[in-house]
């Protein structure tokens, strides 16, 4: 455990102050014990993957960060297109390893973060998300004030576009996925093409946390298109700016604070509300705001 942990080092925006502590869990038993202790003492905590879609507050704050250790970072490939992966496995590492084994996860190409984080937001394309691949998942839950380790079938999971819900869920530790099989020589070019498209259309390499807002349901225009039509590309607030490549990305362009990021996001929401009478919902996780 590390006290007064600088969270700017563990999120892709590179902003935020000091959390009360960072705790790494290296086993199921250890994770359950940590969560039982935190819960019994009514301590504020958050489970963090690789921090690619999270905004933390500036200054000191009382939240404890819990991260899954290396023992949760693994993947294996079984017959009939079945993949077993730990919740801390890198999404991109899994996509590439799967492709070389002839397992097609190409709709997840270019998506950063961990598999557990990807599931929590049902990451994917506009029409396909990682939850479509799930057979079962293993996770830590809170049932009737008790911390338990349980396995859940996909039929009991509620999910949709950038949406995932499972009652009592605290942390995803393992997933069984099923995807189609093909030859690596057919899958790898698709992944390469998707990654190239992302590099052209998105600010890859900049300090961002991915798409900031969800695309509104029932509306043809994407969140990015609406923000763009509000004339907000390259709009600055403090050290934060709206990307000139994709208007649904906020960049930490010049030593931005988290407050800069959040205020800019609120301006974007207000402009879209005024012009399109549409309320944008955050796709990123806002901790302490």
Rosetta blueprint (number, residue, H / E / L):
1 X L
2 X E
3 X E
4 X E
5 X E
6 X E
7 X H
8 X H
9 X H
10 X H
11 X L
12 X L
13 X L
14 X L
15 X L
16 X L
17 X L
18 X E
19 X E
20 X E
21 X E
22 X E
23 X E
24 X E
25 X E
26 X L
27 X L
28 X H
29 X H
30 X H
31 X H
32 X H
33 X H
34 X H
35 X H
36 X H
37 X H
38 X H
39 X H
40 X H
41 X L
42 X L
43 X L
44 X L
45 X E
46 X E
47 X E
48 X E
49 X L
50 X L
51 X L
52 X L
53 X L
54 X E
55 X E
56 X L
57 X L
58 X L
59 X L
60 X E
61 X E
62 X E
63 X E
64 X E
65 X E
66 X E
67 X E
68 X E
69 X L
70 X H
71 X H
72 X H
73 X L
74 X L
75 X E
76 X E
77 X E
78 X L
79 X H
80 X H
81 X H
82 X E
83 X E
84 X E
85 X E
86 X E
87 X L
88 X L
89 X L
90 X E
91 X H
92 X H
93 X H
94 X H
95 X H
96 X H
97 X H
98 X H
99 X H
100 X H
101 X H
102 X L
103 X E
104 X L
105 X L
106 X H
107 X H
108 X H
109 X L
110 X L
111 X L
112 X L
113 X L
114 X E
115 X H
116 X H
117 X H
118 X H
119 X H
120 X H
121 X L
122 X L
123 X L
124 X E
125 X L
126 X L
127 X L
128 X L
129 X E
130 X H
131 X H
132 X H
133 X H
134 X E
135 X E
136 X E
137 X E
138 X E
139 X E
140 X E
141 X E
142 X E
143 X E
144 X L
145 X L
146 X E
147 X E
148 X E
149 X E
150 X E
151 X E
152 X E
153 X E
154 X H
155 X H
156 X H
157 X L
158 X E
159 X E
160 X E
161 X L
162 X L
163 X E
164 X E
165 X E
166 X L
167 X L
168 X L
169 X E
170 X E
171 X E
172 X E
173 X E
174 X E
175 X E
176 X E
177 X E
178 X E
179 X L
180 X L
181 X E
182 X L
183 X L
184 X H
185 X H
186 X H
187 X H
188 X H
189 X H
190 X H
191 X H
192 X H
193 X H
194 X H
195 X H
196 X H
197 X H
198 X H
199 X H
200 X H
201 X H
202 X L
203 X L
204 X L
205 X L
206 X L
207 X L
208 X L
209 X L
210 X L
211 X L
212 X L
213 X E
214 X L
215 X L
216 X L
217 X L
218 X L
219 X L
220 X L
221 X L
222 X L
223 X H
224 X H
225 X H
226 X H
227 X H
228 X H
229 X H
230 X L
231 X L
232 X L
233 X L
234 X L
235 X L
236 X E
237 X E
238 X L
239 X L
240 X E
241 X E
242 X E
243 X L
244 X L
245 X L
246 X L
247 X L
248 X L
249 X L
250 X E
251 X E
252 X E
253 X L
254 X L
255 X L
256 X L
257 X L
258 X H
259 X H
260 X H
261 X H
262 X H
263 X H
264 X H
265 X H
266 X H
267 X H
268 X H
269 X H
270 X H
271 X H
272 X H
273 X H
274 X H
275 X H
276 X H
277 X L
278 X L
279 X L
280 X L
281 X L
282 X E
283 X L
284 X L
285 X E
286 X E
287 X L
288 X L
289 X L
